C-alpha cells in the first residue's frame, strides 16, 4: 500500500511539473522531465503520458506529440480530440502557425468529435494560409465532410485535388456509400481505375456495399473474382460485404460458402450471414446457424440476438424467444433497448402478449421505442383497450408519440369503432405535427370510415400529403362501406386517371360499391376483367362479393352457377353470401344447401343455424324451426347473445336484451316507453313475424321492445348532448323490427343514429335510412347474425 501511495504521489508531482512546463511553453524543461519519466519507468502511466503529449503540443513540437500519442497503451480518444482542438485554438491565438501535418490531424479530431462546424473553420484556415493543395489535409477534409457533413462538400474538395491518391479515392467512395449514392460510388471506381489507381481491400469493401445497396449480384460476383485473382486477403469486413450482397440478392448458398471459407469465424461475418437468413425468411436455417456457432464459441452481440428473435417471431416459436430472453438476462443484454423491443415484438407475434408485458414492466427503460413495441403488440393482438391504457401512461410520462404509435392507435380505434377515442388521437396527431406522415394520414381516413363518419373520412382524405394506393383504397372502401356506391366508383376512376393501379382490396371495395348502387352489370364487367385489365386474379373475397351482388339482385341461379365455376373450393364467406341471399328471397332449398356447407366448415357457428331457422320461419315451416332448435341443443351449439354498446365521454356502456343492470335503468325504460309512444303515432308497427318464439303476440311485442340496440339508443338520447349523433355498435345483425323502429326514432327526435352491426353500417336520419356494407366478407358467414333473432 505504501509503495502504491508513493507511486501515485510521484505521478501527481511529475504531472504538475509537466503542466507548468506546458503553461510556460518550456520545451527544454519538458524534455528533461520526459527523461526522468523514462528512467523511472513512468512512461507507461497514462496520466503522465497524456500530460507529455500536451506539453509537446503546447510547445509546437507536433511530431513528438503525435509520436507519444501513438505509443500510449490506453487513451481516451474523445478527450484527446477535444484537447487537440483546444490546443489548436490556443496556438492560433498566440500567433503560432501550425504546419500541414498538424492541420490534417486537427481535421481528423473534428471528424472524431463529429464537429463539422469546427472542421469548416479549419478548412477556412487551410485556404487562408495556402495549404488547400496539401494532399494529407485534403484527404482529411474529404473524410470529414463524408462522415459528418454534406457529401457535396466532400465531392467539391475531392474534385480540387490535382492528383488524388488511393486514400483520396477511398474516402470519397466510402462517403458515397455512406450517403447511399451507390451509383456515384461505382462511377468513381471506374474513374479511379482509368486514373491508374489500383483498388485495395478498403476500396472493394465500399464497392461491395454499393453493389449490395443496388442489388447488383452479378457485379458483386465480378468483384469477388477480382479479389480472388488479386490474391487480396479476405478480411472480415470484405467477407461481410460479400455475405451481405449475396444475402440481399437471395443467394444464401453463396453467402454461406463465403462464410465457410473464412479461416477464423468473426462475429461481424456471422451476424451478416445470420441476418441474411432471417431477411430471406430462412428462419429455421437462422436458428440452426445460431445454435451451431454458439456452441463453437463464436460469440454474439445485440445484432445476433435481434436476428434470432426476428426468426423466432416469424416461426412463432415462443420457446426460442424464452431461451433468448434467458440468455439476455445472463449476459446483461436485458438492458439494451433494441433487445428489449425485439423481445416484446417476438413474444407478441408468438401469441404471448402477457410475457411481452412482463418484459416491458421489468425493463429499466421506458422510452418511446419500448412503448411503441408494446402498444403495437396490443393493437395487433386485438387488445385495443390495453393499447389505449398504455398510451395514457405514456402521456403521463410526457413522452411525445410518433407516427407509428398514432397509426396503431387509429387502427385500434377503427377496429373498436371507437369514434370519440379516434378523434382524440386525431387531435394528438395535429398537436405533434404527425399528419404529414402518409401512413398516419391513411390510418385517419380508415378510422373515420370504419367509425361511421364518411364526412370526416373525406376531409382526412383531402389532406393526405401523398396519395398512394393505400390512401385511395381506404377512401374508396369508405364510400363503399357507407353506401355511397356512385361516389366510390367515381373516385376509382379518378385513381386510375392519376396513374395508380388498384390492388385486391381496392377491387373488393369497387364490387361492394356496385352492390349498393345496384349496378349488377357494371359489377360483372369489373369482375370478369380483373385479370385482363388489372392483372389481378379473383380471390375468395372477390367471388363472395360477386355472389352477394347476384344474390341481392335475385339472380340466385346465376350466383349458384358462379359458385360451381370457382377455381377453388368455396369458403365460408361464399356460402355465407348465398345463405344471406336465400333468406332475403325466402328460398328454402338454396338456404338448406348453403347452411349444410357452412355447418361442415364451422359446425359450432350459431349464426348459420339461426339464419336457416329464419328462412324456415319466413316460409311458415315451424316444424323445421323446431328441428333446428333441437339440433342446436343436441349439438351443444350455443347462440351468441346479442349485445350493443356505445361510447359516452371515454366510457363504454354495454346492453343485452331486457338489460336492467345499468344505474340509470329507470330513466332508460321511461325514455323507451316515451319513444314507443312517439313512433307509434308516426306509424311504427312492430314486425312480429321475425320473432321465432312460440308465444302470444303481446309477449312478442314485449320481447321486441327490449332489444339491446333499442336500450342503447334510449340511453344515448339521455346521456349525449342534443343533436349529437348516436353511435351504437352491435355484435350481431340488427333485426328488421329494430331497423324499422330506429328509422322512426331518427325522425321524432331529429337525431342521426348510426348502428354498426357485424355486417353493415346503418344510418338513420330524418326518418330515412341507408346501409353500408362493412368491407370484411368473413363476417358474411351468417355473421353469427340473424334478422329477427332476439337481440
N, C-alpha and C positions, 0 to 999 in steps of 0.2 A: 504493500500500500504506500509505503514511504517512497519507494522507487517511482511508482506511478505518479504520486503527487509532485515529486521533484521534476519528473519529465514534463508534466503539464505546466508547472511553473516556468520552466525554461522555455517551453514553447510559447507561452504568453509573452515572456520578456523579449524573445527574439522577434516575435510578431510586432511588438510595439516599436522596437528599434527600426525594423524594416519600414513600418508605416511612417516613421519620422523621416527616413531617407526618401520615401516616396513624396512626402509633402514638400521637402526641400529640393526635390529632384537631384539628390546626391547620388549619382550613379556609382562613383568611386566607393562611397561608404556602403552602398548596396552590394557591390561586388565582394567587399571584404566580409560582410555578414554572410553572403552566399557561400564563401569559402568555409567559414566557421560551421555553417549548416551542414555542408558536405562532410567535413571532418568528424563532426559529432554525430552523424547518422540521422539528421532530422530532415534530409531531403525527401523522405517518403511521407512526412507528415503533411496531410492535405492542407491544414491551416497555413503552415509556413510556406508551402509551395505556392498556394494561391497568392499569398502576400508578395512573394518574389516576382510572380507574373505581373502584378500591379506595379511594383517598383520599376521594373524594366520598361513597362509600357508608359508610365508617367515620365520616365526619363527619355522617351523617344527611341528606345532600343527595342523595336518591334520584332526583329528577327529572334533575338534572345528570348523575348516574352513569349512568342509563339512556340519556340523550341521547348521551353519549360512547360508550357501549357499542354503540349502533346505528350509529355512524359508523366503527367500527373495520373496516378492509377485510378483515383476516384474523383470525379469532378461534377459539380452541379452546373450543367451546360447552360441552363436558363439564367442562372446567376451570373455566369461569365459573359454571356451575351449582353446582359444589362450593363455590367461593368465596362465592357468594351465600348459600348455606345456612349456611356458617361465619360470615359477617358477621351474618346474622340472629340466630344463637345469641349472638354477642358483644354485639349490640345489646340483646337481651332481658336478657342477663346484666348489662349495665351500667345497666339501668333506663330506656333509651330506648324510646319507644313508636312503632313504625312505623305509617304510615297505610295506607289501603285499597289504594292503588296499589302500595305496596311489597309488601304481603301477597299480592296476586294474582300479582306477579312471582315471589315465593318459591315459591308453589304450582306455577307453571309450571316452575320449576327442579326441583322434586321430580318432576314429570312427566318432564322430560328425563332425570333420573337414574334414573327408574323406581323411586323410593324411596317406596312408598306408606306405609311406617311413619312417615317424617318428615312426609309430607303429612298424615297423620292428626293429628299433633301441631300442625301449623299450623292445621288445621281446628279443633282444640280451642281454640287461641289466638284464632281469629276469634270463636268463640261466646262465650268468656270476656270479651272486650273489646267485645262488642256490634257486631261487623262482619258478623254472619251474614246480614244482608239486603243487603249490598253486591253489586250485580249483577256487577261485574268479578271479585270473589273467588268468588262462587257459580258463575259460568261456568267459572272456572279449576278449581274443585273438581269440577264435573261432568266436565270434560275429563280431569282426573287420574284420578278413580275409573273412568271408562270405559276408559282406556288401560292403567292399571297396577294396578287394584284390583278390587273387587267391583262389578259393574254395579248391584246392588241399592242400594248406597250412592250411586252416581251418580244413580239414579232418585229416591232419597229427597231428595237435595239439590235436584234439579230441581223436585220437587213442592212444595218450600218457597219457590220463587221466586214472588213475588206476580205479577209481570208479566214473564214471560220474553221476551227479545228474540230476534232471528234467530240470534245467537251461541249462546244457551242451547239453542234447538231443534236447531240443527245439531250441537252437542256431544252431546246425548242421543240423537239419531237415529243419529249416527255410532257411538256406543257400542253401541247395539242391534245394528247390522250387524256390528261388530267381534266381539261375543259371539254372533252368529248368532241373535239374537232378531228375525228378519226380519219376522214378523207384527206384533210390537210396533212396529217402525220405521214400518210403513205406517199403523198405528193412530195413532201420534203425528203423522204427516204430516197426517192428516185433522183432528186436534185443532188442529194449527198453523194450517191454513187457516181453520178455524172461528174461531180467535182473531184472524183478520185479518192474520196474518203471511204475506207472500208468499215462497215458497221461492226461493232463489238457486241458483247453479251448485253450491255446496257441498252444499246440501240434496239436489238432484237427483242428484248424484254418488252419495251414500249410498243414496238411494232406488232407484236403478238396480241397485246391488249387492244390495239386498234382493229386488228382483224376480228378479234372476238366481239368488239362493240358493233362491227358492221356485219357480223355473221358470215365472214368470208372464209369458209372452211378450206377451200382449195388453196387460197393464198397462204393460209396458215400452214398447210401441209408443205407448201413450197419452202417457206421459211424454216420449217422443221428439217427439210432436206438440206438446206444451206448450213444449218447448224451442224448436221452430221458430217457433211463434206468438209466444212471448215475446221473440223476437229475442235470446235469450241466446247469446252466442258459445260455440261448441263447443270448449272447450279440450281438450287431450289426455286429461285424466282423464275428462271426460264422454264423449268418443269411446270411450275404453277401456271405460267402463261399458256403453255401448250395444253395442259389439262383443261384450263378454262375455255379455250377456244373450241376444243373438241367437245366439251360438255355442252356449251351453248349451241353447238351445231347438232347436238343429239348423238354424237359418235362416242358413246361411252366405252366401247371396246378399245378404241384408240386411246382415249383418256386413261383407261386402266393400264394399257400397255406402257404408256409413258411413265406412269407411277411405278409400275413393277420394275422398270429398267433403272430406277434410281438406286445407287449403291447403298445410300442411307436414307431411310424414310424420314422426311422432315414434316413437321406439323403443318406448315403452310401449304404444302402439296397435298397432304392428307385431307385437309379441310376443303381444298379446291375440288378434289375427287368426290368427297362426301356430299358437298353442296351440289355438285353436278348430278349425282344420282338423285338427290332429293328434288331438284328443279325439273328433272326429266321424268318424275313420277316413278322412278325405280326405288320405291321406298323400302322394299324387302332387301334389295342389294345394299342400300344405305345403312340399314340397321345391321346387316351381316358384316359389312366392312367395319363399322364402328366396334362391334364385339371382337372381331379378329385383331384389329390394330390396338384396341385397348389391352387385350391380353399380351400383345407383343411389346407393350410399353411405349408406344409412340407418343402417348400423352394426349391432352385435349385442352381446349380453352372455351370461352363463351361461344365462339363461332361454331365449334364442334357440337356443343350442346343444342344450339339453336337449330342446326340442320337435323339432328336426331329427333328433336321434339316436333319439328315440322313433318317429318316422315311418320312419326308415331300418330300425329293428329290425322294425317291423310289415311292411314290404315285403321284408325280408331282403335288402337291397342292401348288401353289405359294402363296395363301393367308396365309397359315400356316407359310411359310418362312418369309412373310412380318410381321406377328404378332411377331414371334421370333426376327426378326430384330428390331422391335419397343421395345420389352422387353429388348433386349440387350442394346439399346440406353438409356433407362430409368435407367437401373441398373449398367451401367458402363462396361458391358462386351464387348462393341463395340471396346474396345482397346485390347482385348485378341486375340492373333494371331490365336489360334485354332478356335475360334468362327468366326473370320473374314473369314478364309479359308473355313469353313463349310458353311457360308452364301453364299460365291461366288459359291461353288460347288452346293449347293441346288438351288440357283437361275438359274444356268446354266442348271441343269438337268430338271428344270421346264420350260425351254424354254425362260427364261428371262435373256439373256446374257447382255442386257443393264443395268439391275438392278445389275447384278454381277459386271459390270464395275464401276457402281456408288459406290458400297461398296469398291471396290479397290481404286478408286480415293479419297474417303473420309477417307480411313484408314490412321492412323498415322504411320503405319508400312509398310515398303517397303522392306521386306526380301525375301529370296529365296522361302520360302513356299507360300507366297502370290502371287508372280509372277507365280509360278508353278500352283497354283489353277486356275488363270485366263487364262494362256496360254492353259492349258488342256481344260478349258471351251470353248475357241475359237476353238480349234482343234476338239473337239467332236461335236460342232455345225456347222462344215463345214466352219468356217470363218478363213481359213488358213492365209490369208493376215494379218488379225488383230493379229493373234498369232505371226507372224514374226515381225510385228511392235513393239509389246510388248517386244519381245526378244531383239530387238535393244536398247530399252530403258533400259532394264536390263543390257546390256553390257555397256552402258554409265555410269551406276551406279557402274560398276566394280564388279557386283555380279557373282560369279562363278556358272555356270549351273550344275545341277546334271543329272544323267542318265535318270530320269523321264522326265525332260524338253526336253532333246535331243531326246528321243524316240518319244515324242509328236510332236516335230518339224520335225523329219524324216518322221513320218507318214503323217504329213500335206504336206510335200514336195511330198510324194508319191501320195497323193490324187490329188494334183495340177499338178502332173507330172513335177515338177519344178526341173530339173536336177542340174542346177548351184547352186540353193539355197540349195539343198540336199548335194551337195559337200562341201559347206561352213560349214554346220552343221557337216559333217564328219570330217572336219579339226578341229572343236572345240572339238569333242569327242576325237580326238587324243591329242590335246593340253592339255586337262584336265584329260587325262588318264581314260576315261569312257568306252573304248571298252572292258574292262574286264567284264563289266556287260552284261550278256547274253541277257537281254531284249533289250538293246541298239543295240547290235550286230545283233539281229534278225531284228530289225527295219531298220537297214542299208541294210541288204540283200533285204528286201521288197522294200525299197525306190529305190534302183538301178534297181531292176527288173521292177518296175512299171514306172520308168522313161526311160525305153528303153535301159538300158545298162547291158546286161547279163554278159559281161566280168567283169565289176566292181562288180556285184552281186556275181559272182563265187568267186572272190578274197575275198570279205567280208565274204562269207560262210566258206571259208577255215580257216578264222581267228576267227570264233565263238569259245569261250573257252569251253563251254559245250553244245554240240548239243542235243537238245531235240526235241520233236515233232514239236514245232513251227519253229525251225531252219530248219529241214528237209522239212516241208511243204512249207515254204517260198521259198526255193531253187527249189524244185520240181515244185511248182507253177510258179516260174520264168522261168524255162526251158520250161514249157508248154505254158506260155504266149508268149514266143519268138520263138515258132515253133520248138524247139529242142525236138521233141517227144521222140526219142530214148534215148537221154541223160536223160530226165526226168524219163523214165521207168527204166533205168539202176540205177539211183540214188535211186529210190523207192526200188529196190532190195537190194541195199546197206543198206538202212534204216532198212529193215526187218532183214537182217543179223546182224545188230547192236542191234537187240532186241527191236526196237522202234515200237510200234503198231500205225497204221495210225488212223486218225480221219476223220470226214466228209470232211473237207477242203482238206486234202491230196488226198482223193479218187476223189474229183471233179477235181483236178489237173491231176490225173492219167488218168481219162477219156478224159480230154482235150488233153493230150499228145497223147493218142491213136488216137484221132480225126485228129490231124495234121500229124501224122505219117502214116495215112491211115490204121491203124490196127483195122479194124472193128471186126474181130473175137476175137482178144485179149480183146477189149473193152467189148464185150458181156460176156467174161469169168469173167472179173473183176466185171462187173455189177451184173451178176447172182450169184456170190459167195460172195458178200459183207457181207451179214448177216451171212452166214455159216462160212466163213473163218475169218472175222474180227469182227463179232458181231455188224455190223452197218446196220441199215435199210435204204434203199434208200429214199432220200428226194426228194422234187420237183426239187431241183437243180441237183441231180444225174439223174433224169428222163429227165430233159431238155437237159443235156449233151448227154445222150444216144440217144435221139430223134434227136438231131442235127447231131450226128455221122451217124445215119442211113439215115437222110435226105440228107446230103452231099454226101453219097455214092450212092444216087439214090434209096435207098430202102424205097420208100415213103409208100407203103402198110404196110410194117413191122413197120415203125415209127408210123403210124396211129393205128395199132393194139396194140402197146405198150401203146399209149395214152388211149385206151379203157380198158386196163388191169390195169391201175394205181389204187392203193387202195384209192385214194382221187381225188377230182376234180382238173383237170389240171388248173394251174395258167397261168399268162401272159407270164412267161418265157417259158413254154412248147409250148403254141400256137405261141409265137414269133419265136421259133426254127422251127416250122412247116411252118410258113409263109416265113421264110428265105429260107427253102428248096424248097418250092413251087416256089419262084422267081428264084432260081438257075436253077431249072429244067423246068421252064415255065409251071407249072401245074396249070391251071386256077381254076379247081374245088377245089383242096386242098387249094389253095390260098383264095378262097372265104369262105370256111369253117373256116379256121384259122382266117381270117380277121373279120368275123362276131363275133366269140368268143371274139376276142380282143376288138372289138368295144363295146361289152356288158360289159367287165371287166373295160375298160378305154375309154369311148366314146370321151374324149377330146384329146386323143393321136393322134397327126397328123401323126406320122410315119406310123401307120397302114394304113391309107388312101393312103399315098404316095407310100408305097410298093405295095399295091394292084393295084394302078394305074400303077406302073411299070410293074407288071405282065400282066395287060391288054395290055399295050403298046407293050411289047415284043411279044405278040400273035397277034398284029395288031388290037386289039379291041378298036379302037379310040372312039367309041360312049360310051363304058363303062368308058373310061378315062374321058370323058366329064361329065358323070354321077357322077363319084367320085368327080370331082371338084365342081359340083353343090351341092352335098351332104355336102361337107366341108363348102361351102358358106352358105347354108341354116342352117346348124347345128352350125355355127359360130366357126368352128374349125380352128384355126389359125396355119399355118405351121411355125414351129420354124425356124427362119432364120439361115442359115449356117454361122458359124464363125470359123476362125482359128487364133491361136495366137502362138507366140514364145517368148522366154526369151533371151534378149541380155543385158549383163552387169547389171544384177539385175533389169532390167526393162522389163515389158511385153508389147508387141505390138500386137494389135488385128486388124483383117481384115475381111471384109464381101465382098460378090461378087461385083465386079466393084468399090471397095473402092477407093476414091480419097481424103480422109481426111488426109492422112499422110503427114508430112512435106517433105518427100522425094518421093512424088508421081511420079514426072517426072522421076527420076532415076529408080524407081521400074518398071514403064511401059516400059522404054527403055530396061532394063535388061530382061523383059518378052518377048519383041519382039526379042531380040537377042537370047534368049533361043528357041523361036518358030522356028527361022531360023535354029539353030544348030540341034535341034531334028528332024526337017523336013528332013534334009539331011541324018539323020541316019535311016529314015524310019517311023517316027511317023506320024500317020494319025488320026485326031480327030474322036472319037467314037460318031457319031452324033445320032445314034438310041436311045441312052439313054436319050436324051433331049426330054421332053414331050411337049415343047412349039410348038404350031402350027404356026411356022414362016418359012421363007425361010432358005435354007441351009447355006447361008453366014451369016445370023443373028445367027443361031445356033452355028456356029463356033466362032463367036464373043462372045456370051454368055459363051461358054465353056472356052474361053481363059482367062476370068477374074474371075474364081472361087477363093474362098478365100485362099485355100491351095496353088494355083499357085502364088498368090500375096505374101503370107507369105514366100514361098521358095525363090522367087526373092529377097525379102528384106533380107533374111538370107544370100544369096550369097554376097550381098553388105556389110552387117553390121558385118559379122563374119570373123575371120582370115581364110586364105587359108587352105584347108584340114581339117578344123574343122567340125565335124558332124553338120548337121542342124536338129534341133528337133522341130517339129511342132505338136501342139495339135488341135483337131477339135471336135466340139460339136456334129456333125452328122457323118454319114458314108462317107468315101471317095468314090467318084464316079469312074466308070470304066475308063472314059477318063482321069481324074487326075491321077489315078493309072498308066495308060499307059504312060502318059506324064512324070511323075516323074521317072519312070524306065529309060527312055531315058536320062533325065536330069542328073541322077546319073552317067551315062556313059560319057557324053560330058564334064562335069565339074569335073570329078573324085572326087566327094564328096559322103559321106554317108548321106542319107536323111532318117530320122526316123519320121514317122507320126503316132500319136496315135489318132484314132478316137474313137467313142463311144463303138465299139465292139473289135477292134484289134489294135495291133501294126503292121505297115507296114514298113519293112526295104528295102531300095533300095540301091544297091551297085554295081558299075561297070556294070550297065545295067541289073542286075538280081534283084530278089526280093523274099522275103518270108514273110508270115504273122504270127502273133502271136495273138491268141485269148486272150483277157483280161478276166481273170477268175472272172467274175461277171455276172452271167447269167441273172440278172434282165435287163441288157442292151440289151438282145436279143429280148426284147419286141418291135420288129420293130425298136428299137433303136432311136425312133423319127427320125430314119435314113432312108436313101434311097440310092440306087445305081442308080444314074442318076438324082437326084434332083438337082436343081440349087443351087450351093454351095456358 
